[in-house]
């Protein structure tokens, strides 16, 4: 039997990735690039709902044309 622990894991919260939930191998993790997942997808960080990084604007601060008619005269 073997085990692994991370010095950045504090009760399931990663101190290295700005307070995100600990997800081994996620972007920013010390294991990133050192392990390979069966589906080939590197997990993205996920923050608790009360963390400021989990509050993101839906439009990412960009105004986009809704009808695609931008720049057309008529």
N, C-alpha and C positions, 0 to 999 in steps of 0.2 A: 504494500500500500504506500502511496506517496501523497504528498500535499504541497500546496503552494500558497504563499501569502504575499501580499504586496504592502510595502511600507507606506504607500499613498492611499490605501483603502482604510477609511475611518467609518466603521459601522455601515458599510455599503455605499458610502459617498467617496468619490475620488477627489483627493486634494490637489492632484496634479492637473486635472481637467476642470478647474474652476467650479468644483462642487457638483459635478454631474454624478448620476448614479454610476456605480462601478460596473463596467461592462468590459471584461478582459478582451484586449485586442482592439478596442475602439480607437478612433482617431485621437491622437494625443497620449495614448496609453504607452507605458514603457514596453509593452509586448507588441505594439504595432510593428508589422513587418517581420516579426520573429516567429509568429504562429500563422498557420494557414487553416481556414475554416472550410468545412465540406462544401458549402455553397459558394465560396469564393468572395463573399461580400464582407467588407470591413464594417463593423457596427459603427453607427454615428452616436455621438454623445446625446444623452437624454437627461434633462435637468428636472428636479422636483418642481411641482406646480407653483410653489411659493418662491422660487429662485428667479431673480430678474432676467436671466437669459432665457427662461421659458416663455416670457412675455414678448412675443415678436409681432410686429405689425403685419397684417395680412397682405397688404400691397407692397411691402418692403420699401415704402417711401416713394414709389414711382407712380406717376399718373400715366395711365395707358388709355388709348382710344378704345372706346367700346364698340364702335361700328367699323373700324378699320378704314375710315374715309378721311384720315388725316392728310392734309396737303392737297386735297381735291377741291376744286372750286365748283360752285353750283348752286 
